[in-house]
Amino acid sequence: MTTVGQQPDRTSVATAEHTTVPGQRPPGQLRRVTGTITRRVRPFDAAVAALFLLAAHLLYVNLWSDLAHGYLTDSGGDQNQAEWFMAIAAENIAHLHNPFFTTVQGFPDGVNLMANTVMLGLTVPLTPITLAFGPTVTYALVLTWGLAGTGIAWYWVLGRWAVRSRPAAAVGAALAAFAPPMISHGNAHPNFTALFMIPLIVDRALCLCRGDRVVRDAVLLGLFTAYQIFIGEEVLLIAAVGMLLFAAAYALADPGRAREAARPLRKGLPIALAMVLPLVAGPLYVQFLGPGSYTDVPHGYGVVVNSPLSFLQFAGRSLAGNEAIADRFAVNRLEQNAFYGWPLAGLALVIAVRLWHRALVKALVCTAIGGAVLSMGPRIQVPGTHIVLPGPWRLILDLPLFGSVIESRFGMVCAPVLGVLVALAVDRITASSEPRLKAAGLVAVAAALLPIVPTPYPVNVRPAVPDFIADGTWRRYVDEGQTVVPVPLAHSYTTESQHWQSATRMAFTMPGGYFMAPNGPAHVGNYNPEPRPTYRLLGTVYTSGKVPEIGPRQRAEAEADLSYWKAGVVVLAPGFNAPPLYQTLRQLLGRDGTLIGGAWVWDVNDGTSATRRPGA
């Protein structure tokens, strides 16, 4: 009797009893098992789901314990950004505003929300929670339940398609959902942790290959894909590449079954596409052609890539990890997109060699290698040498959409692949009748997984919103149609003013911001809006701590920028490099600020700088 994924003897029905792969219906006993799984949830299934939820909550226990003041330490400005997206989505729904565009931030040009990670598929349904409890609660929910939901979804799919043992499915799902790259993005990228739709898309694609109910499966595949677009498009693109790699490798490993799967795919994929297009055509038009749309987002040629050695390292948040070492192999702690550790890499190699006769394993290994090599970028330096090899990424770099993807993120393709391989190994080990062999195998698996067990996220205290903003005093200085100009203006390196907006339910409008926006005549994507002179000047002061020379040109530019922004008041809160910022503003605006409600305030309500006011 063969196990799942093993190539059966086509002359023997008994040999194929437990085989469920693309192109073949799940026969006999396995059909009964999977039917039971889908009909009702067994106690073990409920226990696995509860365990995943508990594990996710333990990871975020420090955030949950102080939602009013907690800020994930390694999130940079991304927590404020993510909460802002959740808040603006809720306010747009509550006030029946355009859910795809807003001028509340980035005034007057605005923000193309479809071209940013607003996650409408989650933020819109969670609007009541956001409005009732605030965006930080929604943010914590999406991060926590996103990780847990991803694990539950992979558990269901592995139990349905890959293994008979529920414990094996649970172990594989835990690895897929809580792998080091997932934990890295869990610092502040909810669109890369809430991946529960990806396993369901994989499931429907496999059902479509089977050919039982082509129309139903194609319709569901289309609906699931459309929904994933409203959760995270980059994730969908990476998953699609992984699925294509798997399909190509499987076709080479077992051409006969690939031909069988091709027939229902030819019929079903057009149906799925017909389901997707009407649901996403309008929003995607806004994203790519509407106001605030942009072209590619250059990250530098071969800059944000994985080193081959990074796959053998431990992530900073792993049990065996060292942050100082991990920092040398990643651009920041949000992009540790490899870091599976050498024990797991070694275990995967042993599993691949031992089970290489299975077409499924061959396809999985090729998928992992393909994703890993793509993540190394267009130039791959051989460790320990000066040899640089051309990477396959250069072949797809100029294709539509790929120019905006961070290539190192393709290393995440390895997470579910490793999860399936480990699940297959545990399934085989637990089926062994040799106690010693079983014990040795389980110890080996535990030894490979224990070092990458994630540790709880650290949390800092978030700076408080100044009373001038929090209690609404700013309203005395801002007329209808005017803006609050926070200093420093929101940027990728400072996002406190975004939190001011989120905390006050978007009560005021402001220029600047941390969001994807077009820059320059070519409309190239950037992480900030087109920088006007004063925006750039104040940003330089914030990062350098030095007061620049201010002359007539800088004052004239400030006057023009404040007029362009329709400024009513300029606000500087205490914080990093506030003294040099104050001195710069004092020279730009021609007078001292007034300390009101814990912030320095300059009234520019007439739309011009104080340098133009009589007696200034």
N, C-alpha and C positions, 0 to 999 in steps of 0.2 A: 504494500500500500504506500502510495506517495503522499507527501505533504503538499500544502498549498504552494503553487508556483513551480512545482517540479514537472518536467515534461513527461507526460504519460505515454505508455505504449498504446498507440492508436487502435491496436487490435483487441485491447482488453478494456471493457467497461469498468471492471473492478479496479484496475490500475488508476483510472481517472476519477475515482470516487470523490476525492477531496480537491480537485483541481478547479480553480476559478480564475481564469485569466481572460484578457480581452479576446473576444471572438468566440468564446465558448460559454454555454449556459452553465450556471452552477447546478450540478446534478445531485441526485440521490440525497445522501445524508447531509451534505453541506447545505443544500437548499432547505432542508427541514430546520437545520440549526439557525441559518440566517433568517428564516421566516419567523422562528420563535423570537429572535432578537428584535425584529421590527414590530412584532405584534404586541409585546409587552416588555417592560423594563424589569429585569430581575434584581434581587437585592444586591448582587455583586456590582451590577451596572450603576445602581444608585450610589453605592459606596465609592466607586471610582469617580463619579461626578462630584460627590461631596469632597473627596480627597483633593481633586483638582481645584475646587473652589477654596478649600482651606489653604492649600499651598499658595495660591495666588494672593489670598488675603494676608498670609504671613509675610509674603514678599513686600507688600505695601502697608504693613502694620504701622510703620512710623508715620506714613501720610494719613492713614485713617484715624490715627490717634489725635491728630491736630489739624483737621481740615481747614480751620479758620486761619492758621498761620503757617502751616507746613508747605515747604517747597522742595521738591526733589533736588538733591545737591548737584547731581551730574546732568541736570536737564538743560543747563544754560538758559537761554531765553525761550526755549521751546515749550515749557509748561505754560508760561504766560500766553504764548501764541496759540497753543491748543485750546486753552480755556477761552481765549477771545473768540476763536472760531465757534466753539460751542455756544457761547453767549450770543454772538451775532445771529447764528442760526435760529436760536430760540426767539430772539426779539423780532426777527423777520417774520417768523410764523405768527407770533402773538399779535403783531401789528399789520399783518397781511402785506408785508413789503416783499420786494423781489428777492427770492432766496439765492439767486445766482450773482448778485452784484450789490455793492453798498458804497456809499461815500462817507460813512461814519468815520472811517479811518482812511488815510491817504488822500485827504481832501485837497483839491477839488476833483482830482482824477479818479479816485475811488479804487476799489478792490474787486477784481474778478474772482468771486468766491469759487466758481467751478474750476478755475485754474489754480486753486489752492487746496490744501488738505482739510476741507471743512467736514468731510465725512457725513454728508447729508443723510445717508442711509441709516446712521445711528443718531446723529444730533437732532434730526427732526422728530423721530419717535420719542426721544428722551426730552423733548421740550418741556413737558410738565415738570419733570424733575429739576431741570435747569432753572426754570422760573420760580419754583417753590424753594429750592435749597441752594441755588447758586451753581455756577459752572465748575467749581472745584469738585463738588460732589459728583457731577456728571463725568468729569475727567477721571476721577478715581474709579468710578464704576466701569467706565469703558476700558481702562487699563486692566483692572482686576478681572472683571468678567470676560474681557476679551481673551486674556490668556487662558482662563479656565474653559471658556467656550471652545477655543481652538483645540485644547486637549480632549474635550469631550467629543468633538466632531471627528478628530483623528481616531479616537478609540472606537467609535462606531464604524468608521470606514475600514479600519484594520480588522476588526472582528467580522466584518461582512465580506471582505475580499481577500485577506492575506493569511490569517491564522485562525486556528480553531480555539486556542487557549485564550480565555479572557484576560488572565494575568499577563500573558505575552502582549496582547493588544494594549493593555494599560501601560506597560513599560515602554513600548514603542511610541505610544501617543504622548506620554510624558516627555520623552526625549524630543519629539517633534515640536511640542508646544512650549517647552521650557528650555530649549537649547540656548547656548550662550548668545548667539545673535539676537534671538527673541528677547532675552533679558536685557541686552544692551539697548535695543530700541524701546524697551519698557521703561526707560528713564523718562521718555517724553514723546514718543511717537506712537500714539494709539492706533494709527492706521497700519502699523507694522506689527501690532500685537493682537488685534482683533481679526484674526485670519480664519475664523470659523467657517466662512463660506468656501474657502479653497478646498478643504476636504470634500465638501458637498458637491462642488463642481467636478472634482475628480471622480466621485462616485457616479454622478450622472453621465460623465463621459464614458466610464467603464460600462454602465448599463446600456448606453447607446451602442457601444461596440458589441455587446452581447446580442442585440437585435431582437429582444423579446417584444418590447412595446416602443417602437421607434418614435412615433409621434409624441407620446407622453413624455418619454425621456428627453427628447429634443426640446419640447416646450419648457420643461423644468430646467434644462441646461441653459436655455436662453434667459429665463427669468432669474436664475441664480447669478448668471454672468452680469446681467443688467444691474442687479442689486449690488454686486461686488464693485461695479464701476462707481457707485455712489458711496462706497466705503473707502476704496483705495485703488486707483488705476495703476499705480506703479507696481503694487503687489500683484495685481492681476497680470500685468505684462511679464513680470519675473516668473510667476507660476505658469503662464502659457509657454514661455521658453522652456521651462523645466519639463512640462508635459510633452512638448514637441521633441525634446531630446530623448525622453523615455520612449515615445512612440517610434522614433526612428531606430533607436537601439533595439527595441523589441521586434520590430519588423525584420531587422537583420538576424536576430537570434532565432526567430520562429516565423519565417515567411508565410507558412501555411495559415497560421492563425491570423496573421496580419491581413492576409487577403480576405479571410472570412469577416474580419472586423471592418474592412474597407466598404463593404456593401451597405450595411446600415449607416455608416458614417456619411457616405455620399448622399443618402436620403435625408438623414437627420440634421446635419450641420446647416443646410440652407433653412430648415425650419427654425432651428435655434437662432440663426442670424435674423430671420424675419421677426422673431420675438424681441430681440435685443434692440434693433434699429428704431422702431417707433418710440420706445421708452427713453432712449438716450440721445436721439438725433438732435433735439432742441437744446438740451443742456450742453452737449458737446460742441454745437455750433457757437454757443456763447463762450465756451472755454477757449476754442481755437480761433474764432473770428470776431468775437464780441469785444466791447470796451475792456481795456486792461489785459487783453490777451497778449501772448508773447511767443517767440519761437523757442529754440533750444535753450537749455540752461547749461552753459559751459562750466565745468568744474575743474578745468585744467587737464591737459593731455596726460593721462597716466598718473594723475596725482592721488585721487581717492581710490586706491586699489588695495587688494590684499597681497601681501607677500606670501610666497609658498610656505614660509616658516610659520606664518600666523595661524595656519590650520592646526599646528602642533602645539600652540601656546594655550595657556589658560586665561580666560577673560578676567578682568578686574573684579567682577561680581561673583566669580566662581569660588567654590570652597577652597580650591588649591591655587587660586589666582593671586597675582601680585599686580597692583595697579601700576606701579612704576614700570614693570616689564611690559605689561599689556599696552601701556601708552606709547611705547616705542613702535608698536606694530599697527596702530590705528590712528586716523586723523583726529578723532576725539572719542569720548566714551559712549557716544550715541551710535557710533559706526564701527563697533567691534563685530564685523560681519563674518568672522571665521571662528577661531579660538575654540575648536572642538576638543583640543587636548590630545597629546600623543597616545594616552592609553586607549581612548575611543578610536583613534585612527588605526591603532594596531589591532584592536578587536574587529573593526570593520574589515581590515585586510584578511584576517583569519576567516571570518564568515564568508567573505567573497571567494576565497580559495576553496573552502570546504563545500560551498554550495554553488560553485561556478557552473555546474552542469545544468542548472535551472535557467531557463530563458528570463524569468523574472529577475533573478539576481544579476544576470549580465546587463539587463536594461537598467536596473537601479545603479549599478556601479558606473556605467557609462554616463548616466544622468548626473551623478555626483561629480565625476571628473569634469564633465562639460561645464557644470555650473561653477566649479572651483576655478577652472582655467579662465572662463569668461571674467570672473571676478578679479583676476590678476591684471586686467587691463590690456592695452595695446602693446606694452613692452614688459616682458617677464624677465626679471634678473635672476639668474641662477644663484642661489644662496652660496656665499663663500667664494664667489668668483666675480670677474668683471664681464662675464658673458651675459648678453641681453638677447633674448629670443623674441621674435614677433608673436604677439598674442592674437587669438582669433577675434578679440573685441574690435580690432581695427577693421574687420570685415563688415561689422554691423553698426559701427559708430555713427555713420552718416545716414542710416535708415531713419524714417520718421519715428518719433517718440524716443528712440534709443539715445539721442543726443541729450536728453534731459534726465537720464537715469544715472544714478551713482553706481558705477560698475562693481564696486566691492560688494554691493548688496546681493549680487548673484550668488555669493557664497551661502546665502540663506537657503538656496535650493538643496543644499546638503542636509539640512535639518530633518525634513520629512523622509528623505532617502535613508539616512542613518537610522531614523526611527523604525522604518519598515525592516531594514536589515537586522536590527537588534530584536525586533518582534519575531522575525523568522527564526532567529537563533534561540530565543527563549522558548518558543513554541516547540522547537525540536528537542531542546534540552529537557523540558518538563515532560515530554512524551517518552523519554528514555526509561528503560526498565533497570538500568544500572545505577544504584544509589550513589556510588562514588563519582561516577561520570556526571550525574545530575548535579551533585554538590559542587564539583569542580567547575562545571560550566556556569552555574549561577554565581559562584564567587568571582569568576573572571568577568562576567557582565557587571556585577556590582563594583568591582575594582575599576572598571573603565568608566562607569557613570558617576561614581561618588565624587571624584575630583571636580566635576563640572556642575555639581548641585549648586544652584544659585543661593546667594545670601540676601537678606533684606536690604531694600534700598535705603540709603541714608537720607535724612531730611534736614534742611536748614530752616530758619525762621525767615519768612518773607517780609520785606520792608512794608510797613503800614502805609495805607493810602493817606496822604495829607488831609487834615481836617478841612482845609480850603476846598478840596474836591469832595471829600466824603460827606460833609454836611451841606453841600450845595451852595456855599458862599460864592463860588465862581459865577453863579447865575447873575449876580449883580453887575458883572463886568462884561457880559456877553449878550449882545442883542440877537434877535432872530436872524439866522443865516450866518452867524459868525462862529468862529472856532476858538477852542482853547489850544494854545501852543505850549506843550510841555517841553521842558529842557532838562536833559537832552531829549530831542525828538526820538520816538521809538525807532529802533534799528535792530539789526540782527544781534548786536552785542549789548543792547540795553532795551529791555521791554517793559519796564515798570509802568510806563504810562498806558500800555495795553491793559495791564491789570487794573489801573484806575478806571478805565472804561468798563471792563467786565464787572468790577465791583459795584458800579453805579448803573448797571443795566443800560449801557450805551447812552447815558444821559447827555453827553456832549460829543461834539465832532472835533476831530483833530487832524492835522497834517502828519506826514511821516508814517512809519509803521514797519513792522516785520512781517512781510508777506511776499509772495512771488509777484513780480510786476515787470513790465517791459522797460528796458533802458536803452537809450540811444536811438538813432534813426532806423536801425535794423530791428528794433523791438526785441532785442535779446533778453531773455529772462534773467532776473536778478532777485536776490532775497530782500530787496528794499526798493521803494519807488525811485523814480528818477531824482537824483539828488540836486536840489537847488543850492546856490552858493552858501546861504546861511545854514542850511541843513548840513552841508559838508563841513563848514567851518566849525560849528558847534560839536559835530561828531569828532573832529580832530582834537578839539580841546578836551573832550571827554576821555578819549583814549590816551592822549599824551600827558594831560595835566599841565600843559603849558599855555599861557596867555599869549596869543599872537599879536602882532602889531595891527592895530585897528586904525584905518584912515578913512578918508571920504568915500573911497570906493566900497569898502566893506559896509559902511553905514548906508550908502545908497542901495546896495544889494539887500541889506536887511529890510530897508523900507519897502523895496519892491516885493520881497518875499512875503513879508507880513501882509501886504496888500493882496498878493496872489492867494494867500491862505485865508483871507478875510478874517484876520486875527482880531479877537476881542481882548484877550489877556494872554500874557506870557507868564508861565509858572515854573519856578525852579525849586524843587524839593531838596532837602538835605540828602546827601549820599555821596557816592564815589565822585571825587574831583569836583564837588560843588563849589569850592572857593574859586578856582580858575574860571569855571563857567560863570559865576557871579560877576567877576571882574570883566569878563568878555562881554556879557550882556550890559553891564554898566556903561561900557564904552560904546557899544553898538546903539543903545537906546538913549544915551545921553543923560542918564540920571540913575540914582540909586533905586533899588527895588524896595517895596514895602513888605515887611514880614506880617503875613496874615494867615492864620490857621495853619501854622507850621510850614509855610512855604513863602519864598520870595516872589512877589507879584509885581508885574509891570502892566499898568492899564494902557492898552493901545486901542481902545474901543472905537476911535475914529477911523481905524483902518490904516493909519500911518504910524510911523515910529515917533517916539517922544521928541526926537530931534526936530520935528517939524511943528511942534506945538508952541504957541506963544509962551515965552518965558522959560522954555525948557533949558 
